[in-house]
Amino acid sequence: YLASMRADLELREQELQLEYDAILEEIHAIEEADSQLRVTVVEETNGQFAPTSQTLADQRLHMSQIVRQVRPNTMGLQEKAGVYFSRWWEFLSTFPREANTEGGVYPVIIGTVLLTLLLTIVVTPMGVIAALYLREYAKQGFVTSMIRIAVNNLAGVPSIVYGVFGLGFFCYTVGSYVDVGPSATTRMSVSGWWLTLLLTGFMIVAAIAVRLWSKPDPGKVPTSMNIALQRVSWLVWGISVLGLVLLVSGTPYFNGLFEARSSEGTPTFGARGLLWASLTLALLTLPVVIVATEEAIAAVPNSMREGSYGCGASKWQTLRRIVLPGALPGILTGAILAMARGAGEVAPLMLVGAVKLNQDLPVDSTAPFLHADRSFMHLGFHIYDLGFQSPDSQAARPLVWTTTLLFLTIVFALNLVAIVLRAKVRSRMAGPTV
C-alpha cells in the first residue's frame, strides 16, 4: 500500500514539474516580449521625460510598468471619482509588487484580520477559565495572591520577549515535535516509556487517594493532618503532571506528522507561521482578559449566587447559568481590549510569523482551507517595511500614510463589531423593563 502511494506521489510530482516547466517557459517568453516593447512618455509643454521616478532619464519605460493611462485635464468630476475609487479598489484587492512599493495590500489585510480573529478565539477561553479558577475555585491566600501579582506583571513584560519565547517554544520546540516527533536526546526507550507510564499512573491514583483522605469529616474543621495531606496531594499531582510531560515529549511511538518534508529542509510547523503568531499574541494579551473577567465575575451580586444555591443548583450550574451570563459583557470587554492590543503588535510578529512578501495566503479554496502553518503579511510590519526598509522611502511615503489609515480603520471596524455584539448581549440580559 505504501509503495503504491509513493508511486502515485512520484507520478503527481512529475506532472507538477512538467506544468512548472511550461509556466516557466511562458514567463520567460513574456519577459522577452516585455524587454522589447518600450514606451517613451514626454511632457507636451517642456519636453521633459516623465515619470523620472520609475526609470533613468534616458531610459524608456517597460510596457509592464504601465498600469493605467488617464487624461486628467479632459476628465469630468464623475470620471475623476471613478478613477479615484478604482485606485482604492486596486489598493485593497491586489497583491503588492516592486518590493511592496506598488500595487495593493490584499494579502496584508487577510493576514491581519486572520491573526486578530485567531488570537481572540484563543485568548478569550483561556482568560475566562483562569479567571474562573482564581475567583471561584482557588482558596484565597498567599499562593493565589502571588498568581495575581504574576498575572499583573506579565502585562508589563516587553512584547519582544514574548516574540523570543514564541520563537523558541512554539516554533522550534512544539513545531519540531509535531513535524518529526521527539528529538534523539528526549526520545525514551520502549521499556523506559512503559515504566514511566506505570509510575505516572500510580502517582495519579495516589494523588486522588491522598486528596480524598485530606477531606475533613462533615461538619468539622480541617485539622493539621488534613492540611498536610492536601499539600502532599498537590505535590503528587505536580509529579504526575511532570510524568505526563515526559511521556508525551519522549514517546517512542510518535515520529511526527511531516517527517518527510522536514528531512528535505522544508518544515511544516517547525517554522514561523500564523498559528504560532496567534498563540504568542494570545499569551501577550492573556493578562488583559484575566483581569477584565475577574472584575466582571466579582460584579455579579452574591444574592444571585445564593438564590441559585437555595434552589438546589450545584456550583457548576450556578456558574454556567448565573455567573457567566451576568459577567458576559465584562468578558467581551476583555476580548475587545485583547483584540485592540494584539492587532497593533509588530515586534513579536517579526520573530514568529510576519514576512515581507508572501504570495500564498493563509486561507484559500484548497482543503483544509485555513493553512495556519503558513507565514503571513501584517499591516503593522508592512508599514515598518515601507517606511524604513524600502529602497526609496521618500517615494513610498504616501503608501505609508494610506496603509496606516487602513490599519486604523480595520482595527476600529473589528472593535466596533465586538462593541455592537456586547451591546446586544447587554440588552438581551436586561430584558423588558416595567
C-alpha positions as CSV (number, residue, x, y, z in Angstrom):
1,Y,0.0,0.0,0.0
2,L,2.8,2.4,0.9
3,A,4.6,1.5,-2.3
4,S,1.6,2.3,-4.4
5,M,1.2,5.7,-2.6
6,R,4.8,6.5,-3.2
7,A,4.4,5.7,-6.9
8,D,1.3,7.9,-7.1
9,L,3.1,10.7,-5.4
10,E,6.1,10.4,-7.8
11,L,3.8,10.4,-10.8
12,R,2.0,13.5,-9.4
13,E,5.3,15.2,-8.8
14,Q,6.4,14.6,-12.4
15,E,3.1,16.1,-13.6
16,L,3.6,19.2,-11.5
17,Q,7.2,19.5,-12.6
18,L,6.1,19.5,-16.3
19,E,3.5,22.0,-15.5
20,Y,6.0,24.2,-13.7
21,D,8.4,24.0,-16.6
22,A,5.7,25.0,-19.0
23,I,4.7,28.0,-16.9
24,L,8.4,29.0,-16.5
25,E,8.8,29.0,-20.3
26,E,5.7,31.2,-20.7
27,I,7.1,33.6,-18.1
28,H,10.4,33.8,-20.0
29,A,8.5,34.5,-23.2
30,I,6.6,37.3,-21.6
31,E,9.7,38.8,-20.1
32,E,11.4,38.7,-23.5
33,A,8.4,40.4,-25.2
34,D,8.4,43.0,-22.4
35,S,12.0,43.8,-22.8
36,Q,11.4,44.6,-26.5
37,L,8.3,46.7,-26.0
38,R,9.3,50.1,-24.6
39,V,7.3,53.3,-24.2
40,T,8.5,56.9,-24.0
41,V,6.4,59.4,-22.1
42,V,7.2,63.1,-22.8
43,E,5.6,66.2,-21.3
44,E,4.0,68.2,-24.1
45,T,4.8,71.6,-22.5
46,N,8.5,71.2,-21.8
47,G,9.5,68.0,-23.5
48,Q,10.8,66.6,-20.2
49,F,10.9,62.8,-19.9
50,A,8.3,61.6,-17.3
51,P,8.0,59.9,-14.9
52,T,11.6,60.3,-13.8
53,S,11.0,58.3,-10.6
54,Q,10.5,54.9,-12.3
55,T,13.4,54.8,-14.7
56,L,16.5,56.7,-15.6
57,A,16.2,60.0,-17.5
58,D,17.5,58.4,-20.8
59,Q,15.7,55.0,-20.4
60,R,12.3,54.1,-21.8
61,L,9.6,52.5,-19.8
62,H,8.8,48.8,-20.0
63,M,5.3,48.1,-21.1
64,S,4.7,46.1,-17.8
65,Q,5.4,49.3,-15.9
66,I,2.3,51.0,-17.2
67,V,-0.7,50.2,-15.0
68,R,-3.3,52.6,-16.4
69,Q,-3.5,55.6,-18.7
70,V,-5.7,58.6,-17.9
71,R,-6.2,62.1,-19.2
72,P,-6.9,64.2,-16.0
73,N,-7.3,67.5,-17.8
74,T,-10.1,66.3,-20.1
75,M,-11.9,64.3,-17.4
76,G,-15.1,65.4,-15.6
77,L,-15.9,65.1,-11.9
78,Q,-17.6,61.7,-12.3
79,E,-14.7,60.3,-14.3
80,K,-12.2,61.5,-11.8
81,A,-14.3,60.0,-9.0
82,G,-14.3,56.7,-10.9
83,V,-10.5,56.7,-11.2
84,Y,-10.2,57.6,-7.5
85,F,-12.4,54.7,-6.4
86,S,-10.8,52.3,-8.9
87,R,-7.4,53.2,-7.4
88,W,-8.8,52.4,-3.9
89,W,-10.2,49.1,-5.2
90,E,-6.8,48.2,-6.8
91,F,-5.1,49.1,-3.5
92,L,-7.5,46.8,-1.5
93,S,-7.8,43.9,-3.9
94,T,-4.4,43.3,-5.5
95,F,-1.1,41.9,-4.4
96,P,1.9,44.1,-3.8
97,R,4.7,44.4,-6.4
98,E,8.0,46.1,-6.9
99,A,9.3,45.3,-3.4
100,N,6.0,46.4,-1.8
101,T,6.3,49.9,-3.1
102,E,3.5,49.5,-5.7
103,G,0.3,47.5,-6.0
104,G,-2.2,46.7,-3.3
105,V,-2.3,45.2,0.2
106,Y,-4.8,42.4,-0.2
107,P,-2.7,39.6,1.4
108,V,-1.7,42.1,4.2
109,I,-5.4,42.7,5.0
110,I,-6.1,39.0,5.1
111,G,-3.2,38.2,7.3
112,T,-4.0,41.0,9.8
113,V,-7.7,40.0,10.1
114,L,-7.0,36.3,10.5
115,L,-4.3,36.9,13.1
116,T,-6.6,39.2,15.1
117,L,-9.6,36.7,15.0
118,L,-7.4,33.7,15.8
119,L,-5.7,35.3,18.8
120,T,-9.2,36.5,20.1
121,I,-10.6,33.0,19.7
122,V,-7.6,31.5,21.6
123,V,-7.2,34.1,24.4
124,T,-10.8,34.5,25.4
125,P,-11.5,30.9,26.7
126,M,-8.0,30.8,28.3
127,G,-8.6,34.0,30.2
128,V,-12.1,33.1,31.3
129,I,-11.0,29.7,32.6
130,A,-8.1,31.2,34.5
131,A,-10.3,34.0,36.0
132,L,-13.0,31.5,37.0
133,Y,-10.4,29.4,38.8
134,L,-8.9,32.4,40.6
135,R,-12.2,33.9,41.6
136,E,-14.5,30.9,42.2
137,Y,-12.4,27.8,43.0
138,A,-8.9,28.8,44.3
139,K,-8.6,29.3,48.0
140,Q,-7.8,33.0,48.6
141,G,-4.4,33.1,50.3
142,F,-0.7,33.6,49.7
143,V,-0.5,31.4,46.6
144,T,-3.5,33.0,44.9
145,S,-2.1,36.5,45.6
146,M,1.2,35.6,44.1
147,I,-0.5,34.3,41.0
148,R,-2.4,37.5,40.6
149,I,0.8,39.5,41.1
150,A,2.4,37.4,38.4
151,V,-0.5,38.0,36.0
152,N,-0.3,41.7,36.5
153,N,3.5,41.7,36.0
154,L,3.0,39.8,32.7
155,A,1.2,42.8,31.4
156,G,4.4,44.8,31.7
157,V,6.7,42.4,30.0
158,P,8.1,43.9,26.7
159,S,6.4,42.4,23.7
160,I,9.7,41.4,22.1
161,V,10.3,39.0,25.0
162,Y,7.0,37.2,24.1
163,G,8.3,37.0,20.5
164,V,11.6,35.4,21.6
165,F,9.6,32.9,23.8
166,G,7.2,32.1,20.9
167,L,10.1,31.5,18.5
168,G,11.9,29.2,20.9
169,F,8.9,27.3,22.4
170,F,6.2,27.3,19.8
171,C,8.2,27.3,16.6
172,Y,11.4,25.3,17.5
173,T,10.1,23.1,20.3
174,V,6.3,22.3,19.7
175,G,6.5,22.8,16.0
176,S,9.5,20.5,15.6
177,Y,7.8,17.9,17.8
178,V,4.7,18.0,15.5
179,D,6.9,17.6,12.4
180,V,9.4,15.0,13.4
181,G,8.4,13.8,16.8
182,P,10.7,13.7,19.9
183,S,14.3,14.5,19.3
184,A,17.1,11.9,19.7
185,T,18.0,13.4,23.1
186,T,14.5,13.3,24.5
187,R,13.2,10.1,23.0
188,M,12.9,7.3,25.6
189,S,13.4,3.6,25.1
190,V,10.3,1.4,24.9
191,S,10.9,-0.2,28.3
192,G,11.6,3.2,29.9
193,W,8.5,4.7,28.5
194,W,6.3,1.9,29.8
195,L,7.9,2.1,33.2
196,T,7.3,5.9,33.3
197,L,3.7,5.3,32.3
198,L,3.2,2.8,35.1
199,L,4.8,5.2,37.6
200,T,2.7,8.1,36.4
201,G,-0.5,6.1,36.6
202,F,0.4,5.1,40.2
203,M,1.1,8.7,41.1
204,I,-2.2,9.9,39.7
205,V,-4.1,7.2,41.7
206,A,-2.1,8.1,44.8
207,A,-2.9,11.9,44.3
208,I,-6.6,11.1,44.1
209,A,-6.5,8.9,47.2
210,V,-4.5,11.4,49.2
211,R,-6.9,14.2,48.2
212,L,-9.8,12.1,49.4
213,W,-8.1,11.3,52.7
214,S,-7.3,15.0,53.2
215,K,-11.0,16.0,53.4
216,P,-12.2,16.6,57.0
217,D,-15.2,14.9,58.4
218,P,-18.5,16.6,57.6
219,G,-19.2,19.5,60.0
220,K,-15.7,19.5,61.4
221,V,-12.8,22.0,61.0
222,P,-9.8,20.7,59.0
223,T,-7.1,19.5,61.2
224,S,-3.3,20.0,60.7
225,M,-3.2,16.4,59.3
226,N,-5.9,17.3,56.7
227,I,-3.9,20.4,55.6
228,A,-0.7,18.4,55.4
229,L,-2.4,15.8,53.3
230,Q,-3.8,18.5,50.9
231,R,-0.3,19.8,50.4
232,V,1.0,16.3,49.8
233,S,-1.7,15.7,47.2
234,W,-0.7,18.9,45.3
235,L,2.9,17.7,45.4
236,V,1.9,14.3,44.0
237,W,-0.2,16.0,41.3
238,G,2.8,18.1,40.3
239,I,4.9,14.9,39.9
240,S,2.1,13.3,37.9
241,V,2.0,16.3,35.5
242,L,5.8,16.1,35.1
243,G,5.4,12.4,34.3
244,L,2.8,13.1,31.7
245,V,5.0,15.7,30.1
246,L,7.9,13.2,29.9
247,L,5.6,10.6,28.4
248,V,4.5,12.9,25.6
249,S,7.8,14.5,24.9
250,G,9.8,11.3,24.9
251,T,7.3,8.8,23.4
252,P,9.0,6.2,21.0
253,Y,5.6,5.7,19.2
254,F,5.4,9.1,17.5
255,N,7.6,10.0,14.6
256,G,6.0,13.3,13.6
257,L,3.3,14.1,11.1
258,F,5.6,15.7,8.4
259,E,8.9,13.9,8.8
260,A,9.5,13.6,5.0
261,R,9.1,17.3,4.4
262,S,11.3,18.2,7.4
263,S,14.0,15.9,6.2
264,E,14.0,17.9,2.9
265,G,14.6,21.1,4.8
266,T,11.0,22.5,4.5
267,P,9.4,22.1,7.9
268,T,5.6,22.5,8.2
269,F,5.0,23.6,11.8
270,G,8.7,23.8,12.8
271,A,8.9,27.2,11.3
272,R,7.3,30.6,11.7
273,G,3.6,30.7,10.9
274,L,0.2,32.1,11.6
275,L,-0.7,29.6,14.3
276,W,2.4,30.3,16.4
277,A,2.0,34.0,16.0
278,S,-1.6,33.8,17.2
279,L,-0.6,31.8,20.3
280,T,2.2,34.2,21.0
281,L,-0.1,37.2,20.9
282,A,-2.7,35.3,22.9
283,L,-0.1,34.9,25.7
284,L,0.7,38.6,25.4
285,T,-2.9,39.7,25.8
286,L,-3.9,37.0,28.4
287,P,-3.5,39.2,31.5
288,V,-5.9,41.8,30.0
289,V,-8.6,39.1,29.6
290,I,-8.0,37.6,33.1
291,V,-8.2,40.9,34.9
292,A,-11.3,42.1,33.0
293,T,-13.1,38.7,33.5
294,E,-12.2,38.7,37.2
295,E,-13.7,42.1,37.7
296,A,-16.8,41.1,35.7
297,I,-17.3,38.0,37.8
298,A,-16.8,39.9,41.1
299,A,-19.5,42.4,39.9
300,V,-22.2,39.7,39.8
301,P,-24.2,40.1,43.1
302,N,-23.8,37.4,45.7
303,S,-27.5,37.3,46.2
304,M,-27.9,35.8,42.7
305,R,-25.5,33.0,43.7
306,E,-27.2,32.4,47.0
307,G,-30.6,32.3,45.3
308,S,-29.3,29.7,42.9
309,Y,-27.8,27.6,45.7
310,G,-31.1,27.9,47.5
311,C,-32.9,26.4,44.5
312,G,-30.7,23.3,44.7
313,A,-28.3,24.2,41.9
314,S,-24.7,23.0,42.1
315,K,-21.7,25.2,41.9
316,W,-21.1,24.5,38.2
317,Q,-24.8,25.0,37.4
318,T,-24.6,28.4,39.2
319,L,-21.5,29.4,37.3
320,R,-22.9,28.3,34.0
321,R,-26.4,29.8,34.3
322,I,-26.0,32.7,36.7
323,V,-22.4,33.9,37.0
324,L,-21.1,33.6,33.4
325,P,-24.2,35.2,31.7
326,G,-24.0,38.0,34.2
327,A,-20.3,38.6,33.5
328,L,-20.5,38.2,29.8
329,P,-20.4,41.9,28.9
330,G,-17.3,42.3,31.0
331,I,-15.8,39.2,29.3
332,L,-16.5,40.7,25.9
333,T,-14.8,44.0,27.1
334,G,-11.7,42.0,27.9
335,A,-11.8,40.3,24.5
336,I,-12.2,43.8,22.8
337,L,-9.2,45.1,24.7
338,A,-7.1,42.0,23.8
339,M,-8.1,42.4,20.2
340,A,-7.0,46.0,20.1
341,R,-3.8,45.3,21.9
342,G,-2.9,42.2,19.8
343,A,-3.7,43.8,16.5
344,G,-1.2,46.6,16.9
345,E,1.7,44.5,18.0
346,V,4.6,44.2,15.5
347,A,7.8,43.2,17.4
348,P,6.7,39.6,18.3
349,L,5.4,39.0,14.7
350,M,8.8,39.8,13.2
351,L,10.1,36.7,15.0
352,V,7.2,34.3,14.8
353,G,5.4,34.7,11.5
354,A,5.2,38.0,9.7
355,V,7.2,38.3,6.4
356,K,7.9,41.0,3.9
357,L,6.1,39.3,1.0
358,N,4.1,36.1,0.7
359,Q,2.0,35.1,-2.3
360,D,0.4,32.1,-0.6
361,L,-2.5,33.3,1.6
362,P,-3.2,31.5,4.9
363,V,-6.7,30.9,3.7
364,D,-7.7,29.6,0.2
365,S,-10.1,27.2,-1.5
366,T,-7.8,24.2,-1.0
367,A,-8.6,21.9,1.9
368,P,-8.2,22.4,4.9
369,F,-8.9,26.0,3.7
370,L,-7.2,27.6,6.7
371,H,-3.4,26.9,6.5
372,A,-2.2,28.0,9.9
373,D,1.3,26.8,9.2
374,R,2.0,29.4,6.6
375,S,3.7,32.7,7.2
376,F,1.7,35.8,6.5
377,M,1.8,39.5,5.9
378,H,0.7,42.0,8.6
379,L,-0.2,45.7,8.2
380,G,2.0,46.8,11.1
381,F,5.0,45.0,9.7
382,H,4.1,46.3,6.2
383,I,4.2,49.9,7.5
384,Y,7.6,49.3,9.1
385,D,8.9,47.8,5.9
386,L,7.6,50.6,3.7
387,G,8.8,53.3,6.0
388,F,12.3,52.0,7.0
389,Q,13.3,49.1,4.6
390,S,12.1,50.5,1.3
391,P,14.8,51.2,-1.3
392,D,13.1,54.6,-1.9
393,S,11.5,55.7,1.4
394,Q,10.5,59.1,0.1
395,A,8.6,57.7,-2.8
396,A,6.9,55.2,-0.5
397,R,5.8,57.8,2.0
398,P,2.2,58.2,0.5
399,L,1.8,54.5,0.7
400,V,2.9,54.5,4.3
401,W,0.2,57.1,5.2
402,T,-2.5,55.2,3.3
403,T,-1.6,51.8,4.9
404,T,-1.6,53.4,8.3
405,L,-5.1,54.8,7.7
406,L,-6.3,51.4,6.5
407,F,-4.7,49.7,9.6
408,L,-6.5,52.1,12.0
409,T,-9.8,51.6,10.0
410,I,-9.6,47.8,10.2
411,V,-8.8,47.8,14.0
412,F,-11.7,50.2,14.5
413,A,-14.1,48.1,12.5
414,L,-13.2,44.9,14.4
415,N,-13.6,46.7,17.7
416,L,-16.9,48.2,16.5
417,V,-18.3,44.8,15.7
418,A,-17.3,43.5,19.1
419,I,-18.9,46.5,20.8
420,V,-22.2,46.1,18.9
421,L,-22.2,42.4,19.9
422,R,-21.6,43.4,23.6
423,A,-24.5,45.9,23.4
424,K,-26.8,43.2,22.1
425,V,-25.8,40.8,24.8
426,R,-26.5,43.5,27.5
427,S,-29.9,44.4,26.0
428,R,-30.9,40.8,25.9
429,M,-29.8,40.2,29.5
430,A,-31.5,43.3,30.7
431,G,-34.8,42.1,29.3
432,P,-38.0,44.1,29.2
433,T,-38.4,46.8,31.8
434,V,-41.7,47.6,33.6
